[in-house]
Amino acid sequence: MTALPVIVLGGSGYVSGEMLRLLAQHPGLTLGAAVSTSQAGEPIAATFPHLAPAYREARFVALDGALARLEEAEHWVVFSAAPHGASAPMLEQLFAAAESAGVRLTVVDSSADFRFADAAQFASVYGHAHPAPARLKQFSCAVPEHLTTIDTPHAAHPGCFATTMLLAIVPLARAGICTGTFYVSAVTGSTGAGRTPRDTTHHPFRQSNLFAYQALKHRHDPEVRALTKAAAGVDVELRFVPQSGPFARGIHATIFAEKSAGFSTEDVRAALEDFYRDAPFVCVESEPPRMKDIAGSNFAALHACVSGDTVVVCSVLDNLVKGAAGGCLQWVNRLLELPETMGLEAPAAGWV
């Protein structure tokens, strides 16, 4: 197999660090350029010392440096981990340069810039006009397990919180088991806030602490509702309370919903198991999942229980892998018609 070169945008952030780690063990891909505005010219290993064995000589480049390399290959893969609002303009420059050079791009974006099919909906959530509205129709957005066929050349991955919720909500909504309002309490690790230090991510504040934020008004709310409609064909309501936990990576979400009449406890569990029967990265467990059992891996774990007319599903994943870089790599594998599990089968570390 000839490895395709990859451009990673937003190269010095946590998600791009995970992308670089996953690339180092992928047999069909190789790093071509890691783009970082703030670290251009600096060694990748200086920012990510744990990646030194894989990238001892490699250095970050500015976007112009990546553009200059496009003619070195006929086909490039682009991972974007650039911030919301910054990703689309950078990708637009890459698209323009590639089109001029006759080079093919396969793009997967982990930012929010291509998660909404409608520019007006993006603007209503993020408070500014979409930077590249003409490109929206070239991207599909979904959790990879929820879209069996893709008819666009590029893909966008939902947010980490959204992915965690969608894994539980979509099967229940599609089966008609729960079709009204979903209530979600979800705890995320500090890496979900990005690399730039803030009061809420500073270790003395975060350690041994737990607190909610943006309760009932988080920007993933409209994203989850739109993607549930696209995947399940039904409208649902969402009441979401995100929380910051005293750990670095992972999300643990507890989803509550009212069960429709006529469905048993066995029906709920069977709906999840049947839905994910052919999904190699989603495990439906008989016991509530633990974060240490998935942290560092691309696997997600679900567990359902029922009492009376109440359904509860626990959904656990690694926010940086399945919730971002790993999910994006799944999309690349599918877009390139490679095995979906390629480069992603490593189990969790266990004692992180």
C-alpha positions as CSV (number, residue, x, y, z in Angstrom):
1,M,0.0,0.0,0.0
2,T,1.3,3.4,-0.9
3,A,0.6,5.8,2.0
4,L,-1.2,9.0,1.2
5,P,0.3,12.3,2.5
6,V,-1.7,14.1,5.2
7,I,-2.0,17.8,6.1
8,V,-3.0,18.4,9.7
9,L,-4.4,21.9,10.4
10,G,-4.4,23.3,13.9
11,G,-1.3,21.3,14.6
12,S,-0.4,22.3,18.1
13,G,-3.8,21.6,19.8
14,Y,-4.8,18.5,21.7
15,V,-7.0,17.1,18.9
16,S,-4.3,17.5,16.3
17,G,-1.9,15.9,18.8
18,E,-4.2,12.8,18.8
19,M,-4.4,12.9,15.0
20,L,-0.6,12.9,14.8
21,R,-0.5,10.0,17.2
22,L,-3.0,8.0,15.2
23,L,-1.3,8.8,11.9
24,A,2.0,7.4,13.2
25,Q,0.4,3.9,13.4
26,H,-1.8,4.1,10.2
27,P,-0.4,2.0,7.4
28,G,-2.2,3.9,4.7
29,L,-1.4,7.5,5.7
30,T,1.8,9.4,6.4
31,L,2.3,12.9,7.7
32,G,3.0,15.5,4.9
33,A,2.6,18.7,6.9
34,A,1.5,19.7,10.3
35,V,0.3,23.3,10.2
36,S,0.5,25.6,13.2
37,T,0.4,29.3,13.1
38,S,1.8,29.8,16.5
39,Q,4.5,27.0,16.3
40,A,5.6,27.3,12.7
41,G,9.3,26.2,12.4
42,E,9.3,24.5,15.8
43,P,9.8,20.7,16.3
44,I,6.6,18.7,16.7
45,A,8.4,16.9,19.5
46,A,8.8,20.1,21.4
47,T,5.0,20.6,21.6
48,F,4.2,16.9,21.9
49,P,7.2,15.2,23.7
50,H,5.3,11.9,23.8
51,L,5.3,11.8,20.0
52,A,9.1,12.2,19.7
53,P,9.7,8.6,18.7
54,A,7.5,9.1,15.7
55,Y,8.4,12.6,14.7
56,R,12.0,13.3,15.8
57,E,12.9,15.5,12.8
58,A,9.4,16.8,11.8
59,R,8.6,20.5,12.3
60,F,5.4,22.5,12.2
61,V,4.9,24.7,9.1
62,A,2.8,27.7,8.4
63,L,-0.2,27.2,6.0
64,D,1.9,28.6,3.1
65,G,4.4,25.9,3.7
66,A,1.6,23.2,3.3
67,L,0.2,25.0,0.2
68,A,3.7,24.9,-1.4
69,R,3.9,21.1,-1.0
70,L,0.6,20.3,-2.7
71,E,2.2,19.6,-6.1
72,E,4.3,16.9,-4.5
73,A,1.4,14.4,-4.7
74,E,-1.8,13.9,-6.7
75,H,-4.0,13.2,-3.7
76,W,-3.8,14.6,-0.2
77,V,-5.8,13.9,2.9
78,V,-6.6,16.9,5.2
79,F,-7.5,16.7,8.8
80,S,-8.6,20.0,10.3
81,A,-8.4,20.5,14.0
82,A,-8.4,24.3,13.6
83,P,-10.7,26.3,15.9
84,H,-14.4,26.9,15.0
85,G,-14.6,29.7,12.5
86,A,-10.9,29.4,11.6
87,S,-11.1,26.0,10.0
88,A,-13.2,26.9,7.0
89,P,-11.1,29.8,5.8
90,M,-7.9,27.7,6.0
91,L,-9.7,24.9,4.1
92,E,-10.9,27.4,1.5
93,Q,-7.3,28.3,0.8
94,L,-6.3,24.6,0.5
95,F,-9.3,23.9,-1.9
96,A,-8.4,26.9,-4.1
97,A,-4.7,25.9,-4.3
98,A,-5.5,22.3,-4.9
99,E,-8.0,23.1,-7.7
100,S,-5.4,25.4,-9.3
101,A,-2.8,22.6,-9.2
102,G,-5.1,19.8,-10.3
103,V,-4.7,18.0,-6.9
104,R,-7.4,16.0,-5.2
105,L,-8.2,16.6,-1.6
106,T,-10.1,14.4,0.9
107,V,-11.0,16.5,3.9
108,V,-12.4,15.7,7.3
109,D,-13.1,18.5,9.7
110,S,-13.3,18.2,13.5
111,S,-14.4,21.8,14.0
112,A,-18.0,23.0,13.9
113,D,-17.6,24.8,10.6
114,F,-19.2,22.0,8.5
115,R,-21.5,20.3,11.0
116,F,-24.7,22.3,9.9
117,A,-26.0,21.9,6.3
118,D,-27.4,25.4,6.4
119,A,-25.3,28.5,6.8
120,A,-28.1,30.4,8.6
121,Q,-28.3,27.7,11.2
122,F,-24.5,27.9,11.7
123,A,-24.7,31.6,12.2
124,S,-27.6,31.4,14.7
125,V,-25.5,29.0,16.9
126,Y,-22.0,30.5,16.5
127,G,-23.0,34.2,16.2
128,H,-21.2,35.0,12.9
129,A,-21.7,34.3,9.2
130,H,-20.3,31.1,7.8
131,P,-16.8,31.6,6.4
132,A,-17.4,29.4,3.3
133,P,-21.1,28.7,2.7
134,A,-20.5,27.5,-0.9
135,R,-18.6,24.5,0.5
136,L,-21.3,23.3,2.9
137,K,-22.9,21.0,0.3
138,Q,-19.5,19.2,-0.2
139,F,-19.6,17.9,3.5
140,S,-21.7,15.3,5.3
141,C,-21.8,15.4,9.1
142,A,-22.7,12.4,11.2
143,V,-21.3,9.9,13.7
144,P,-19.7,7.4,11.3
145,E,-22.0,4.6,12.6
146,H,-25.1,6.6,11.8
147,L,-24.5,7.1,8.1
148,T,-24.1,3.9,6.1
149,T,-23.4,5.6,2.8
150,I,-21.8,9.0,2.1
151,D,-22.4,10.9,-1.1
152,T,-20.2,13.9,-0.5
153,P,-16.4,14.0,-1.1
154,H,-15.7,15.3,2.4
155,A,-17.0,14.8,6.0
156,A,-17.3,16.6,9.3
157,H,-17.4,15.0,12.7
158,P,-19.8,16.0,15.4
159,G,-18.5,17.5,18.6
160,C,-17.3,15.2,21.4
161,F,-20.3,15.8,23.6
162,A,-22.6,15.5,20.6
163,T,-21.1,12.2,19.6
164,T,-21.5,10.8,23.1
165,M,-25.2,11.7,23.2
166,L,-26.0,10.7,19.6
167,L,-24.6,7.2,20.1
168,A,-27.4,6.6,22.7
169,I,-30.2,8.8,21.3
170,V,-30.3,7.9,17.7
171,P,-31.0,4.1,18.1
172,L,-33.8,4.8,20.6
173,A,-35.4,7.5,18.5
174,R,-35.2,5.5,15.3
175,A,-36.8,2.5,16.9
176,G,-39.6,4.7,18.4
177,I,-38.7,3.6,21.9
178,C,-38.1,7.2,23.1
179,T,-39.3,10.0,20.8
180,G,-40.0,13.0,23.1
181,T,-37.4,14.8,25.3
182,F,-34.0,13.4,26.2
183,Y,-32.4,14.7,29.4
184,V,-28.6,14.5,29.5
185,S,-26.0,15.0,32.3
186,A,-22.5,14.6,30.9
187,V,-19.1,15.1,32.5
188,T,-16.0,15.8,30.4
189,G,-12.3,15.9,31.0
190,S,-10.2,19.1,30.9
191,T,-8.7,18.3,27.4
192,G,-12.2,19.1,26.0
193,A,-11.5,22.8,26.8
194,G,-8.5,22.9,24.5
195,R,-4.8,23.6,25.0
196,T,-4.9,27.3,26.0
197,P,-4.9,27.5,29.9
198,R,-8.1,29.0,31.5
199,D,-9.3,29.4,35.0
200,T,-11.6,26.4,34.5
201,T,-8.8,24.1,33.2
202,H,-6.0,25.2,35.5
203,H,-5.0,22.1,37.5
204,P,-5.5,23.5,41.1
205,F,-9.0,24.6,40.1
206,R,-10.0,21.5,38.2
207,Q,-8.4,18.9,40.5
208,S,-10.9,17.4,43.0
209,N,-13.6,19.6,41.5
210,L,-16.9,19.2,39.6
211,F,-19.1,21.9,38.2
212,A,-21.7,22.5,35.6
213,Y,-21.6,25.1,32.9
214,Q,-23.8,26.4,30.0
215,A,-26.7,24.4,31.5
216,L,-29.6,24.0,29.0
217,K,-27.9,26.4,26.5
218,H,-24.8,24.5,25.2
219,R,-24.1,24.9,21.5
220,H,-24.2,21.1,21.0
221,D,-27.9,21.2,21.7
222,P,-29.1,22.3,18.2
223,E,-26.3,20.1,16.7
224,V,-27.6,17.0,18.4
225,R,-31.2,17.7,17.5
226,A,-30.4,18.3,13.8
227,L,-28.2,15.2,13.5
228,T,-30.8,13.0,15.3
229,K,-33.4,14.2,12.8
230,A,-31.0,13.4,9.9
231,A,-30.1,9.9,11.3
232,A,-33.4,8.8,12.9
233,G,-36.0,10.8,10.9
234,V,-37.7,12.2,14.0
235,D,-37.6,15.5,15.9
236,V,-36.6,15.3,19.5
237,E,-36.1,17.8,22.3
238,L,-32.9,17.9,24.4
239,R,-32.2,19.2,27.9
240,F,-28.5,19.1,28.3
241,V,-26.3,19.9,31.3
242,P,-22.6,19.6,30.6
243,Q,-20.1,19.4,33.5
244,S,-16.4,19.7,34.0
245,G,-14.7,16.8,35.8
246,P,-11.4,16.4,37.6
247,F,-9.7,14.3,34.9
248,A,-7.9,14.9,31.6
249,R,-9.7,12.8,29.0
250,G,-13.0,11.1,28.5
251,I,-16.8,11.8,28.6
252,H,-19.3,10.1,30.7
253,A,-22.9,10.9,29.7
254,T,-26.1,9.7,31.4
255,I,-29.1,10.0,29.1
256,F,-32.7,9.8,30.5
257,A,-35.9,9.5,28.5
258,E,-39.5,8.3,28.8
259,K,-40.1,5.0,27.2
260,S,-43.0,4.7,24.7
261,A,-45.8,2.3,25.6
262,G,-45.4,-1.3,24.3
263,F,-41.6,-1.6,24.7
264,S,-40.0,-3.9,27.3
265,T,-36.6,-3.7,28.9
266,E,-35.4,-6.4,26.5
267,D,-36.6,-4.3,23.6
268,V,-34.5,-1.3,24.7
269,R,-31.3,-3.4,25.0
270,A,-32.0,-5.3,21.8
271,A,-32.5,-2.0,19.9
272,L,-29.0,-0.9,20.9
273,E,-27.4,-4.2,20.2
274,D,-29.1,-4.6,16.8
275,F,-28.3,-1.1,15.8
276,Y,-24.6,-1.5,16.6
277,R,-24.2,-5.2,15.7
278,D,-21.9,-4.3,12.8
279,A,-20.2,-1.3,14.4
280,P,-16.7,-2.4,15.5
281,F,-16.1,0.6,17.8
282,V,-19.4,0.7,19.7
283,C,-19.8,-1.9,22.5
284,V,-23.2,-2.5,24.3
285,E,-22.3,-3.6,27.7
286,S,-24.2,-5.6,30.3
287,E,-22.8,-3.4,33.1
288,P,-22.3,0.4,33.4
289,P,-19.1,1.3,31.5
290,R,-16.0,2.8,33.2
291,M,-14.0,5.6,31.6
292,K,-10.6,3.9,32.2
293,D,-11.8,1.0,30.0
294,I,-12.1,3.3,26.9
295,A,-9.7,6.2,27.6
296,G,-7.1,6.5,24.8
297,S,-9.0,4.3,22.4
298,N,-11.5,4.8,19.6
299,F,-14.1,2.6,21.4
300,A,-17.3,3.8,22.9
301,A,-19.4,1.9,25.5
302,L,-23.1,1.9,26.1
303,H,-25.3,0.4,28.9
304,A,-29.1,0.7,29.2
305,C,-31.4,0.1,32.1
306,V,-35.1,0.5,32.5
307,S,-37.4,1.1,35.4
308,G,-41.1,1.6,34.7
309,D,-41.4,4.1,31.9
310,T,-37.9,5.5,32.4
311,V,-35.0,4.6,30.1
312,V,-31.4,5.4,31.2
313,V,-28.4,4.9,28.9
314,C,-24.8,5.5,30.0
315,S,-22.6,6.5,27.1
316,V,-18.8,6.7,27.6
317,L,-16.0,7.6,25.1
318,D,-12.7,9.3,24.9
319,N,-13.3,12.9,23.8
320,L,-10.0,13.3,21.9
321,V,-10.3,9.9,20.1
322,K,-13.8,8.6,19.3
323,G,-15.1,12.1,20.0
324,A,-12.7,13.9,17.7
325,A,-9.5,12.6,16.0
326,G,-10.4,8.9,16.0
327,G,-13.9,9.6,14.6
328,C,-12.3,11.7,11.9
329,L,-9.9,8.9,11.0
330,Q,-12.9,6.6,10.7
331,W,-14.3,9.0,8.2
332,V,-11.0,9.1,6.2
333,N,-10.9,5.3,6.1
334,R,-14.4,5.2,4.7
335,L,-13.9,8.1,2.2
336,L,-10.8,6.3,0.9
337,E,-12.6,2.9,0.9
338,L,-10.1,1.5,3.4
339,P,-11.1,-0.9,6.2
340,E,-12.9,1.3,8.8
341,T,-10.8,-0.1,11.6
342,M,-7.4,0.6,10.0
343,G,-5.1,2.3,12.4
344,L,-7.8,2.4,15.2
345,E,-7.9,-1.0,16.8
346,A,-5.6,-0.4,19.7
347,P,-7.4,-1.0,23.0
348,A,-7.5,1.4,25.9
349,A,-4.4,1.9,28.0
350,G,-6.3,0.9,31.2
351,W,-4.4,2.8,33.9
352,V,-4.3,6.3,32.6
